[in-house]
Amino acid sequence: MTFPIQEGRPTTGRLVIDPDTSKVLTFDVIGMPKKGDRVEVVLESGWTDTRPSPPSAD
């Protein structure tokens, strides 16, 4: 699925979804002026009741 990020701009987003599990596999941002393209790969996803903790300073 491809969709515009902002109306009137060349930047688009694309979701790649596993049809068997309905999980998002990647999120791509394409056509960002002066920044290039970006791809985010989802390594793991799921439900949890645990609160997230902030990243360490290390």
C-alpha positions in Angstrom: 0.0 0.0 0.0 1.4 3.4 -1.0 0.0 6.7 0.4 1.0 10.4 0.4 2.8 11.6 3.5 1.7 15.2 3.0 -0.7 16.6 0.5 0.9 18.3 -2.4 4.4 16.9 -1.6 6.4 14.3 -3.6 7.0 12.2 -0.4 5.1 9.0 -0.1 5.0 6.2 2.4 4.7 2.5 1.7 3.7 -0.3 4.1 4.7 -3.9 3.4 2.3 -6.2 5.3 2.5 -10.0 5.7 -0.9 -11.2 4.3 -0.8 -14.3 6.5 -0.3 -12.5 9.9 -1.4 -8.9 9.0 1.8 -7.7 10.7 3.7 -4.7 9.3 7.1 -5.9 7.9 8.5 -2.6 6.7 7.6 1.1 6.4 9.4 3.0 3.6 9.4 6.8 3.1 10.2 7.6 -0.5 11.0 10.9 -2.2 12.1 13.1 0.8 13.6 16.2 -0.8 17.3 16.7 0.3 17.1 13.7 2.6 16.7 10.6 0.4 14.6 7.6 1.1 14.2 5.8 4.5 13.3 2.2 5.2 12.3 1.0 8.7 12.3 -2.8 9.1 10.1 -4.3 11.9 12.1 -7.0 13.6 9.4 -8.0 16.1 5.9 -6.9 17.0 3.2 -8.0 19.3 1.0 -7.2 22.2 2.4 -6.7 25.8 1.2 -5.4 29.1 4.8 -4.3 30.1 5.5 -0.6 30.1 8.4 0.5 27.8 11.6 1.7 29.5 13.7 4.6 28.1 16.9 3.6 26.3 20.1 3.6 28.4 22.7 6.3 28.0 25.3 3.6 27.0 
